[in-house]
Protein backbone atom coordinates (compact mmCIF):
# COMPACT_ATOMS: atom_id res chain seq x y z
CA UNK A 1 0.00 0.00 0.00
CA UNK A 2 1.38 3.43 -0.86
CA UNK A 3 0.97 6.54 1.27
CA UNK A 4 0.53 9.98 -0.26
CA UNK A 5 3.52 12.32 0.15
CA UNK A 6 3.53 13.96 3.56
CA UNK A 7 2.36 17.56 3.55
CA UNK A 8 2.14 17.90 7.34
CA UNK A 9 5.09 19.98 8.58
CA UNK A 10 4.71 18.40 12.02
CA UNK A 11 5.40 14.93 10.64
CA UNK A 12 8.35 16.14 8.62
CA UNK A 13 9.95 17.89 11.58
CA UNK A 14 9.48 14.82 13.77
CA UNK A 15 11.33 12.66 11.27
CA UNK A 16 14.05 15.24 10.81
CA UNK A 17 14.49 15.43 14.58
CA UNK A 18 15.15 11.68 14.61
CA UNK A 19 17.38 11.70 11.56
CA UNK A 20 19.59 14.44 12.92
CA UNK A 21 20.28 12.61 16.18
CA UNK A 22 21.56 9.26 14.99
CA UNK A 23 24.49 9.30 17.38
CA UNK A 24 27.33 9.79 14.91
CA UNK A 25 29.68 12.46 16.27
CA UNK A 26 31.01 13.51 12.86
CA UNK A 27 27.48 14.06 11.52
CA UNK A 28 26.35 17.06 13.56
CA UNK A 29 22.81 18.19 12.65
CA UNK A 30 24.28 21.59 11.77
CA UNK A 31 26.50 20.18 9.03
CA UNK A 32 25.19 20.59 5.50
CA UNK A 33 25.86 16.93 4.69
CA UNK A 34 23.72 15.89 7.65
CA UNK A 35 20.85 18.05 6.43
CA UNK A 36 21.02 16.49 2.96
CA UNK A 37 21.09 13.03 4.54
CA UNK A 38 18.03 13.89 6.63
CA UNK A 39 16.00 14.97 3.62
CA UNK A 40 16.92 11.98 1.48
CA UNK A 41 16.27 9.60 4.37
CA UNK A 42 12.85 11.14 4.96
CA UNK A 43 11.88 10.63 1.32
CA UNK A 44 13.17 7.03 1.41
CA UNK A 45 11.11 6.23 4.50
CA UNK A 46 7.96 7.80 3.10
CA UNK A 47 8.32 6.14 -0.29
CA UNK A 48 8.76 9.35 -2.24
CA UNK A 49 11.99 7.77 -3.46
CA UNK A 50 10.50 4.42 -4.40
CA UNK A 51 12.14 1.01 -3.90
CA UNK A 52 14.25 0.16 -6.93
CA UNK A 53 14.36 3.73 -8.22
CA UNK A 54 17.65 4.89 -9.70
CA UNK A 55 19.13 7.88 -7.88
CA UNK A 56 21.02 10.34 -10.02
CA UNK A 57 23.38 12.55 -8.02
CA UNK A 58 22.81 15.61 -10.20
CA UNK A 59 19.04 15.26 -9.93
CA UNK A 60 19.23 14.82 -6.16
CA UNK A 61 21.44 17.88 -5.83
CA UNK A 62 18.84 19.91 -7.73
CA UNK A 63 15.93 18.37 -5.82
CA UNK A 64 17.42 19.19 -2.41
CA UNK A 65 19.25 22.37 -3.43
CA UNK A 66 22.51 20.82 -2.28
CA UNK A 67 26.04 20.35 -3.53
CA UNK A 68 27.20 17.14 -5.15
CA UNK A 69 29.66 16.50 -2.31
CA UNK A 70 26.85 16.59 0.25
CA UNK A 71 24.69 14.26 -1.85
CA UNK A 72 27.55 11.79 -2.26
CA UNK A 73 28.28 11.82 1.49
CA UNK A 74 24.59 11.26 2.26
CA UNK A 75 24.33 8.38 -0.21
CA UNK A 76 27.46 6.83 1.26
CA UNK A 77 25.93 6.91 4.73
CA UNK A 78 22.62 5.55 3.47
CA UNK A 79 24.50 2.76 1.69
CA UNK A 80 26.13 1.79 4.99
CA UNK A 81 22.64 1.58 6.50
CA UNK A 82 21.49 -0.60 3.59
CA UNK A 83 18.85 1.87 2.43
CA UNK A 84 20.46 2.44 -0.95
CA UNK A 85 22.66 0.22 -3.10
CA UNK A 86 25.70 1.69 -4.82
CA UNK A 87 27.35 -0.22 -7.66
CA UNK A 88 30.31 0.76 -9.78
CA UNK A 89 29.27 1.77 -13.30
CA UNK A 90 25.58 1.12 -12.62
CA UNK A 91 24.90 3.93 -10.17
CA UNK A 92 22.81 4.11 -7.00
CA UNK A 93 19.42 2.46 -6.46
CA UNK A 94 16.90 2.66 -3.65
CA UNK A 95 17.13 -0.66 -1.80
CA UNK A 96 14.15 -2.99 -2.30
CA UNK A 97 11.81 -3.88 0.53
CA UNK A 98 13.37 -7.20 1.51
CA UNK A 99 11.20 -9.32 3.84
CA UNK A 100 14.13 -11.56 4.80
CA UNK A 101 16.16 -8.53 5.81
CA UNK A 102 13.17 -7.17 7.75
CA UNK A 103 12.86 -10.44 9.68
CA UNK A 104 16.57 -10.48 10.46
CA UNK A 105 16.44 -6.88 11.59
CA UNK A 106 13.49 -7.68 13.84
CA UNK A 107 15.39 -10.57 15.39
CA UNK A 108 18.33 -8.26 16.08
CA UNK A 109 16.05 -5.70 17.71
CA UNK A 110 14.38 -8.39 19.82
CA UNK A 111 17.77 -9.26 21.28
CA UNK A 112 19.18 -5.76 21.66
CA UNK A 113 16.38 -3.28 22.25
CA UNK A 114 14.98 -4.69 25.51
CA UNK A 115 18.54 -4.53 26.87
CA UNK A 116 18.71 -0.91 25.66
CA UNK A 117 15.52 -0.12 27.56
CA UNK A 118 17.02 -1.64 30.71
CA UNK A 119 20.15 0.45 30.30
CA UNK A 120 18.01 3.54 29.77
CA UNK A 121 16.22 2.83 33.06
CA UNK A 122 19.61 2.70 34.76
CA UNK A 123 21.29 5.65 33.04
CA UNK A 124 18.70 8.06 31.58
CA UNK A 125 18.76 11.62 32.82
CA UNK A 126 15.50 13.33 33.72
CA UNK A 127 15.57 15.18 30.38
CA UNK A 128 16.16 11.94 28.46
CA UNK A 129 13.31 10.18 30.27
CA UNK A 130 11.02 13.10 29.44
CA UNK A 131 12.09 12.99 25.79
CA UNK A 132 11.10 9.33 25.60
CA UNK A 133 7.67 10.06 27.10
CA UNK A 134 7.14 13.12 24.91
CA UNK A 135 7.83 11.21 21.69
CA UNK A 136 4.11 10.46 21.29
CA UNK A 137 2.86 13.80 22.62
CA UNK A 138 0.60 14.29 19.57
CA UNK A 139 -0.22 10.61 19.20
CA UNK A 140 -3.98 10.84 19.74
CA UNK A 141 -4.33 13.56 17.11
CA UNK A 142 -2.27 11.59 14.60
CA UNK A 143 -4.26 8.41 15.31
CA UNK A 144 -7.60 10.22 14.94
CA UNK A 145 -6.47 11.81 11.66
CA UNK A 146 -4.91 8.53 10.52
CA UNK A 147 -1.68 10.42 9.94
CA UNK A 148 0.53 7.36 9.57
CA UNK A 149 3.64 9.26 8.50
CA UNK A 150 3.42 11.32 11.70
CA UNK A 151 2.94 8.15 13.76
CA UNK A 152 5.93 6.53 12.08
CA UNK A 153 7.96 9.65 12.85
CA UNK A 154 6.91 9.52 16.51
CA UNK A 155 7.83 5.85 16.69
CA UNK A 156 11.26 6.62 15.21
CA UNK A 157 11.81 9.42 17.71
CA UNK A 158 10.75 7.18 20.61
CA UNK A 159 13.11 4.33 19.79
CA UNK A 160 15.98 6.70 19.01
CA UNK A 161 15.45 8.40 22.37
CA UNK A 162 15.58 5.05 24.18
CA UNK A 163 18.73 4.09 22.30
CA UNK A 164 20.45 7.36 23.18
CA UNK A 165 19.31 7.17 26.82
CA UNK A 166 21.01 3.77 27.14
CA UNK A 167 24.30 5.71 27.06
CA UNK A 168 25.69 2.95 24.83
CA UNK A 169 26.71 4.54 21.55
CA UNK A 170 27.46 1.20 19.92
CA UNK A 171 23.90 0.00 20.53
CA UNK A 172 22.43 3.31 19.33
CA UNK A 173 24.39 3.05 16.11
CA UNK A 174 22.89 -0.40 15.51
CA UNK A 175 19.31 0.28 16.54
CA UNK A 176 18.59 3.60 14.88
CA UNK A 177 19.37 2.36 11.33
CA UNK A 178 17.26 -0.73 12.02
CA UNK A 179 14.39 1.61 12.89
CA UNK A 180 14.89 3.49 9.64
CA UNK A 181 14.51 0.25 7.69
CA UNK A 182 11.49 -0.89 9.66
CA UNK A 183 9.77 2.46 9.10
CA UNK A 184 9.78 1.91 5.32
CA UNK A 185 7.67 -1.22 5.81
CA UNK A 186 5.32 0.52 8.24
CA UNK A 187 4.52 3.27 5.76
CA UNK A 188 3.65 0.70 3.10
CA UNK A 189 1.97 -1.88 5.34
CA UNK A 190 0.19 -0.30 8.29
CA UNK A 191 -2.63 1.47 6.46
CA UNK A 192 -5.16 -1.08 7.69
CA UNK A 193 -4.69 -0.35 11.39
CA UNK A 194 -7.78 0.90 13.20
CA UNK A 195 -7.78 3.97 15.42
CA UNK A 196 -8.18 1.72 18.47
CA UNK A 197 -5.16 -0.34 17.45
CA UNK A 198 -3.08 2.76 16.88
CA UNK A 199 -4.05 4.15 20.29
CA UNK A 200 -3.23 0.85 22.00
CA UNK A 201 0.18 0.83 20.36
CA UNK A 202 0.84 4.39 21.52
CA UNK A 203 -0.11 3.45 25.08
CA UNK A 204 2.31 0.50 25.05
CA UNK A 205 5.12 2.83 24.02
CA UNK A 206 4.20 5.33 26.73
CA UNK A 207 4.23 2.54 29.30
CA UNK A 208 7.84 1.82 28.38
CA UNK A 209 8.65 5.48 28.97
CA UNK A 210 6.90 5.52 32.34
CA UNK A 211 8.71 2.41 33.54
CA UNK A 212 12.09 3.73 32.35
CA UNK A 213 11.45 6.91 34.33
CA UNK A 214 11.06 4.86 37.53
CA UNK A 215 14.50 3.25 37.07
CA UNK A 216 13.04 -0.27 36.93
CA UNK A 217 15.56 -2.14 34.76
CA UNK A 218 13.75 -5.46 34.43
CA UNK A 219 10.36 -3.79 34.10
CA UNK A 220 11.70 -1.65 31.28
CA UNK A 221 13.05 -4.69 29.49
CA UNK A 222 9.69 -6.44 29.80
CA UNK A 223 7.75 -3.38 28.64
CA UNK A 224 9.93 -3.03 25.54
CA UNK A 225 9.46 -6.72 24.77
CA UNK A 226 5.69 -6.13 24.80
CA UNK A 227 6.11 -3.26 22.33
CA UNK A 228 8.12 -5.53 20.07
CA UNK A 229 5.64 -8.38 20.62
CA UNK A 230 8.45 -10.62 21.83
CA UNK A 231 8.12 -13.29 24.52
CA UNK A 232 10.99 -14.22 26.86
CA UNK A 233 10.90 -17.72 25.39
CA UNK A 234 11.43 -16.34 21.89
CA UNK A 235 14.48 -14.37 23.03
CA UNK A 236 15.86 -17.44 24.78
CA UNK A 237 15.40 -19.56 21.64
CA UNK A 238 17.15 -16.91 19.58
CA UNK A 239 20.03 -16.78 22.04
CA UNK A 240 20.40 -20.55 21.90
CA UNK A 241 20.34 -20.54 18.12
CA UNK A 242 22.99 -17.83 18.02
CA UNK A 243 25.27 -19.61 20.47
CA UNK A 244 25.05 -22.89 18.54
CA UNK A 245 26.20 -21.40 15.22
C-alpha positions in Angstrom: 0.0 0.0 0.0 1.4 3.4 -0.9 1.0 6.5 1.3 0.5 10.0 -0.3 3.5 12.3 0.2 3.5 14.0 3.6 2.4 17.6 3.5 2.1 17.9 7.3 5.1 20.0 8.6 4.7 18.4 12.0 5.4 14.9 10.6 8.4 16.1 8.6 9.9 17.9 11.6 9.5 14.8 13.8 11.3 12.7 11.3 14.1 15.2 10.8 14.5 15.4 14.6 15.2 11.7 14.6 17.4 11.7 11.6 19.6 14.4 12.9 20.3 12.6 16.2 21.6 9.3 15.0 24.5 9.3 17.4 27.3 9.8 14.9 29.7 12.5 16.3 31.0 13.5 12.9 27.5 14.1 11.5 26.4 17.1 13.6 22.8 18.2 12.6 24.3 21.6 11.8 26.5 20.2 9.0 25.2 20.6 5.5 25.9 16.9 4.7 23.7 15.9 7.7 20.8 18.0 6.4 21.0 16.5 3.0 21.1 13.0 4.5 18.0 13.9 6.6 16.0 15.0 3.6 16.9 12.0 1.5 16.3 9.6 4.4 12.8 11.1 5.0 11.9 10.6 1.3 13.2 7.0 1.4 11.1 6.2 4.5 8.0 7.8 3.1 8.3 6.1 -0.3 8.8 9.4 -2.2 12.0 7.8 -3.5 10.5 4.4 -4.4 12.1 1.0 -3.9 14.2 0.2 -6.9 14.4 3.7 -8.2 17.6 4.9 -9.7 19.1 7.9 -7.9 21.0 10.3 -10.0 23.4 12.6 -8.0 22.8 15.6 -10.2 19.0 15.3 -9.9 19.2 14.8 -6.2 21.4 17.9 -5.8 18.8 19.9 -7.7 15.9 18.4 -5.8 17.4 19.2 -2.4 19.2 22.4 -3.4 22.5 20.8 -2.3 26.0 20.4 -3.5 27.2 17.1 -5.1 29.7 16.5 -2.3 26.8 16.6 0.3 24.7 14.3 -1.8 27.6 11.8 -2.3 28.3 11.8 1.5 24.6 11.3 2.3 24.3 8.4 -0.2 27.5 6.8 1.3 25.9 6.9 4.7 22.6 5.5 3.5 24.5 2.8 1.7 26.1 1.8 5.0 22.6 1.6 6.5 21.5 -0.6 3.6 18.9 1.9 2.4 20.5 2.4 -1.0 22.7 0.2 -3.1 25.7 1.7 -4.8 27.3 -0.2 -7.7 30.3 0.8 -9.8 29.3 1.8 -13.3 25.6 1.1 -12.6 24.9 3.9 -10.2 22.8 4.1 -7.0 19.4 2.5 -6.5 16.9 2.7 -3.6 17.1 -0.7 -1.8 14.2 -3.0 -2.3 11.8 -3.9 0.5 13.4 -7.2 1.5 11.2 -9.3 3.8 14.1 -11.6 4.8 16.2 -8.5 5.8 13.2 -7.2 7.8 12.9 -10.4 9.7 16.6 -10.5 10.5 16.4 -6.9 11.6 13.5 -7.7 13.8 15.4 -10.6 15.4 18.3 -8.3 16.1 16.1 -5.7 17.7 14.4 -8.4 19.8 17.8 -9.3 21.3 19.2 -5.8 21.7 16.4 -3.3 22.2 15.0 -4.7 25.5 18.5 -4.5 26.9 18.7 -0.9 25.7 15.5 -0.1 27.6 17.0 -1.6 30.7 20.1 0.4 30.3 18.0 3.5 29.8 16.2 2.8 33.1 19.6 2.7 34.8 21.3 5.7 33.0 18.7 8.1 31.6 18.8 11.6 32.8 15.5 13.3 33.7 15.6 15.2 30.4 16.2 11.9 28.5 13.3 10.2 30.3 11.0 13.1 29.4 12.1 13.0 25.8 11.1 9.3 25.6 7.7 10.1 27.1 7.1 13.1 24.9 7.8 11.2 21.7 4.1 10.5 21.3 2.9 13.8 22.6 0.6 14.3 19.6 -0.2 10.6 19.2 -4.0 10.8 19.7 -4.3 13.6 17.1 -2.3 11.6 14.6 -4.3 8.4 15.3 -7.6 10.2 14.9 -6.5 11.8 11.7 -4.9 8.5 10.5 -1.7 10.4 9.9 0.5 7.4 9.6 3.6 9.3 8.5 3.4 11.3 11.7 2.9 8.2 13.8 5.9 6.5 12.1 8.0 9.7 12.9 6.9 9.5 16.5 7.8 5.9 16.7 11.3 6.6 15.2 11.8 9.4 17.7 10.7 7.2 20.6 13.1 4.3 19.8 16.0 6.7 19.0 15.5 8.4 22.4 15.6 5.1 24.2 18.7 4.1 22.3 20.4 7.4 23.2 19.3 7.2 26.8 21.0 3.8 27.1 24.3 5.7 27.1 25.7 3.0 24.8 26.7 4.5 21.5 27.5 1.2 19.9 23.9 0.0 20.5 22.4 3.3 19.3 24.4 3.0 16.1 22.9 -0.4 15.5 19.3 0.3 16.5 18.6 3.6 14.9 19.4 2.4 11.3 17.3 -0.7 12.0 14.4 1.6 12.9 14.9 3.5 9.6 14.5 0.3 7.7 11.5 -0.9 9.7 9.8 2.5 9.1 9.8 1.9 5.3 7.7 -1.2 5.8 5.3 0.5 8.2 4.5 3.3 5.8 3.7 0.7 3.1 2.0 -1.9 5.3 0.2 -0.3 8.3 -2.6 1.5 6.5 -5.2 -1.1 7.7 -4.7 -0.4 11.4 -7.8 0.9 13.2 -7.8 4.0 15.4 -8.2 1.7 18.5 -5.2 -0.3 17.4 -3.1 2.8 16.9 -4.1 4.2 20.3 -3.2 0.9 22.0 0.2 0.8 20.4 0.8 4.4 21.5 -0.1 3.4 25.1 2.3 0.5 25.0 5.1 2.8 24.0 4.2 5.3 26.7 4.2 2.5 29.3 7.8 1.8 28.4 8.6 5.5 29.0 6.9 5.5 32.3 8.7 2.4 33.5 12.1 3.7 32.4 11.5 6.9 34.3 11.1 4.9 37.5 14.5 3.2 37.1 13.0 -0.3 36.9 15.6 -2.1 34.8 13.7 -5.5 34.4 10.4 -3.8 34.1 11.7 -1.6 31.3 13.1 -4.7 29.5 9.7 -6.4 29.8 7.8 -3.4 28.6 9.9 -3.0 25.5 9.5 -6.7 24.8 5.7 -6.1 24.8 6.1 -3.3 22.3 8.1 -5.5 20.1 5.6 -8.4 20.6 8.4 -10.6 21.8 8.1 -13.3 24.5 11.0 -14.2 26.9 10.9 -17.7 25.4 11.4 -16.3 21.9 14.5 -14.4 23.0 15.9 -17.4 24.8 15.4 -19.6 21.6 17.1 -16.9 19.6 20.0 -16.8 22.0 20.4 -20.5 21.9 20.3 -20.5 18.1 23.0 -17.8 18.0 25.3 -19.6 20.5 25.1 -22.9 18.5 26.2 -21.4 15.2 
